[in-house]
Amino acid sequence: MSDEHYFTADPSVPFERETFTCEVWGRELTLVSGAGIFSRGHLDHATAVLFRETEPPVQGRFLDLGCGYGVIGLAIAAAVPLATITAVEVNDRAIALANENARAMGVHGRFVACRPEQVPTDLVFDEIWSNPPIRIGKEALHDLLLTWLPRLAPGGRAVMVVGRNLGADSLQRWLGEQGWPTERLASAKGFRVLETRAAT
C-alpha cells in the first residue's frame, strides 16, 4: 500500500471494513479499521509500544493528533471516564470510522473525531497523545507539531511515540531547541516514547 493514507482526505482504494480486538491498559477494545487507513486490521507496533510503556492519563481534555480510526483517543476514553477527547485527522474515511468506533463503544459523548480546521481555535488541551505521521516529511511534521503544541494548557504535556530509525532522537533535540523541553520516557522495540512539556 502507498503512504496516501497519511495525508489523503479521500483515499482512492475501495473501502472495506476490518474489525479487530486489542488489549490496552487492561481493557479489551474492539475496533473497526479499513482499507486506505493506517494499520488496517491490527494495532500497529509503535502504538502498541506507546500503550505498553505508559499508564492511562488522569482526567482532562485530550487531543489525539493524527487519530486514524481512533485507537489512542478511544483507549483514553475507555480508561478515563472523565476524559473528553478531540481527535484530528485529514483522512475523511478514518474520521468516519473513529466516530463509528466511539458510538459502538458508548463514548461518543466524550470523543469526537474531525478535521483539524473544525477544532475551535480557542480550545486548549491538558495532554496531546500521538503516533505522529512521520512519513509526511520533516518540514510538514515540524509544522504540525508547532501548530498543536501551543494548544497545550499551562503545565500540559504531549506524549508521542516515534521510531528510532525515523528520527526520534533528532526530533527530541529539535523540540527542545524550539522551546519545548522533551524527555524520553521509554525506549522499546526500536521506538522512543517522548514526553514534551508546556511551560507552566
C-alpha positions in Angstrom: 0.0 0.0 0.0 1.2 3.5 -0.7 1.5 6.2 2.0 -1.6 8.0 0.8 -3.4 7.1 3.9 -1.3 9.5 5.9 -2.4 12.6 4.1 -5.2 11.9 1.7 -8.7 13.2 2.6 -10.5 10.6 0.4 -8.2 7.6 -0.3 -8.8 6.0 -3.8 -8.8 2.4 -2.7 -12.1 0.6 -2.3 -13.5 0.9 1.3 -13.5 -2.4 3.1 -14.0 -2.5 6.8 -12.0 -4.9 9.0 -12.7 -5.5 12.7 -10.0 -6.5 15.2 -9.6 -6.7 19.0 -6.7 -5.5 21.1 -6.0 -5.1 24.8 -4.9 -1.6 26.0 -4.2 -0.8 29.7 -6.0 -3.9 30.8 -9.2 -3.3 28.7 -10.2 -5.1 25.6 -11.1 -2.8 22.7 -12.9 -4.0 19.6 -12.3 -1.6 16.7 -13.2 -1.3 13.1 -10.4 -0.3 10.7 -10.5 -0.3 6.9 -8.7 -0.1 3.6 -6.9 3.2 2.9 -6.3 3.8 6.6 -3.0 3.3 8.6 -2.7 0.0 10.4 -5.7 -1.8 8.9 -6.8 -4.8 10.9 -4.3 -4.6 13.7 -2.7 -2.4 16.4 0.5 -1.0 14.9 3.8 -1.7 16.6 4.5 1.9 17.5 1.2 2.5 19.2 1.4 -0.9 21.0 4.8 0.3 22.5 3.2 3.6 23.4 0.5 1.8 25.4 2.8 -0.8 27.0 5.3 1.9 28.2 2.7 4.3 29.7 0.0 4.4 32.3 -3.5 5.8 31.5 -3.6 9.5 32.0 -5.9 11.2 34.5 -9.0 13.2 33.8 -8.8 16.2 31.5 -9.2 17.3 27.9 -7.1 15.4 25.4 -6.1 15.7 21.8 -5.5 12.6 19.7 -3.3 14.1 16.9 -3.5 12.1 13.7 -6.0 9.7 15.1 -6.6 7.3 12.3 -9.5 5.1 13.2 -9.2 6.5 16.8 -7.4 3.9 18.8 -5.4 6.2 21.1 -8.2 8.6 21.9 -10.7 5.7 22.3 -8.3 3.9 24.6 -8.1 7.1 26.8 -11.9 7.4 26.7 -12.3 3.8 27.8 -9.7 4.1 30.6 -10.5 7.6 31.9 -14.3 8.1 32.5 -13.9 11.9 33.0 -11.8 12.5 29.9 -13.0 14.4 26.8 -11.2 13.7 23.6 -10.8 15.6 20.4 -9.3 13.5 17.6 -8.0 15.2 14.5 -7.3 13.6 11.1 -7.1 14.6 7.5 -8.4 11.3 6.1 -12.2 11.6 6.0 -12.6 7.8 5.9 -10.6 7.5 9.1 -12.7 10.2 10.8 -15.9 8.3 9.9 -14.5 5.1 11.4 -13.2 6.8 14.5 -16.6 8.2 15.2 -18.3 4.9 14.4 -16.0 3.2 16.9 -16.8 5.8 19.5 -20.5 5.2 19.1 -20.0 1.4 19.3 -18.0 1.8 22.5 -20.6 4.1 24.0 -18.1 7.0 24.4 -19.3 9.3 21.5 -20.5 11.9 24.1 -16.8 12.3 25.1 -14.9 11.6 21.9 -15.2 13.4 18.6 -13.1 13.0 15.5 -12.9 15.8 13.0 -10.7 17.6 10.5 -8.1 20.0 12.1 -9.8 23.1 10.8 -13.0 22.1 12.6 -11.4 22.4 16.1 -12.4 25.7 17.8 -9.4 28.0 17.8 -9.7 28.7 21.5 -9.8 25.1 22.6 -6.8 24.0 24.7 -5.8 20.6 25.9 -4.3 19.1 29.1 -2.5 16.5 27.1 -1.8 15.6 23.4 -1.2 11.9 22.6 0.1 10.9 19.2 1.7 8.3 17.0 2.6 11.2 14.6 2.7 10.8 10.8 6.4 10.9 10.5 6.3 9.9 6.8 4.7 13.2 5.8 8.2 14.6 5.9 10.3 16.5 8.4 9.1 20.0 7.4 5.4 19.1 7.4 5.8 17.2 10.7 7.5 20.2 12.3 4.7 22.5 11.1 2.1 20.1 12.5 3.8 20.0 15.9 4.3 23.7 16.1 0.6 24.2 15.2 -0.7 22.0 18.0 1.8 22.1 20.9 0.9 25.8 21.6 -2.6 24.5 22.3 -1.4 22.8 25.4 -2.7 24.2 28.7 0.0 25.6 31.1 1.8 22.6 32.6 0.3 20.3 30.0 2.2 17.6 28.1 2.4 15.8 24.8 3.1 12.1 24.7 4.4 10.7 21.4 5.9 7.5 20.0 8.4 7.8 17.2 10.7 5.2 15.6 14.3 5.5 16.4 15.2 4.9 12.8 12.7 7.6 11.8 14.4 10.3 13.6 13.1 10.1 17.2 16.3 11.4 18.7 16.7 14.3 16.3 13.0 15.2 16.8 13.6 15.2 20.6 16.5 17.6 20.2 14.6 19.8 17.7 11.7 20.1 20.1 14.0 21.3 22.9 15.6 23.8 20.5 12.1 25.2 19.8 11.4 25.8 23.5 9.5 22.5 24.1 11.6 20.5 26.6 11.3 16.8 25.7 12.3 13.8 27.6 12.5 10.1 26.7 10.0 8.2 28.8 10.9 4.8 27.3 12.8 3.0 24.5 11.5 -0.3 23.3 11.5 -2.4 20.1 13.1 0.4 18.1 10.7 3.1 19.3 11.0 6.0 21.6 8.2 7.3 23.8 8.7 11.1 24.2 7.1 13.5 26.6 7.1 17.2 25.7 6.1 19.7 28.4 4.4 23.0 28.1 5.6 26.0 30.1 3.9 26.4 33.4 
